[in-house]
Amino acid sequence: MPPKIPRQTYYMPTEEEDREITAAALADPDAQPMTDEELDSLVPYKVYLRGRPKLANKKQLVSVRYSPEVLQWFRATGPGWQARMDEALKAHIARKPKLD
């Protein structure tokens, strides 16, 4: 079991300390506080951590059993073999007459 790390206690600054912090920030030209407009335009960081954008044609997860020879052949083609298998199946469908 990893060692327990003591929980830190955080204290909010007093009004006087807050005024001093604000005055110091305003005096530093490289550390100006953001304007209300800039703050309103911010997007939460976690929005960007959600992976790739959603696809218009979302693929479906299914469980399928293939013969070992088929899997061995596609896997031997290297990374991306599942996408190539999908393309091969789509090409096969394109050659067939449409089902009603």
Residue pairs with C-beta under 8 A, 6 or more apart in sequence:
13 21
22 33
25 31
25 32
25 33
26 32
26 33
59 86
74 81
74 82
74 84
74 85
75 81
77 84
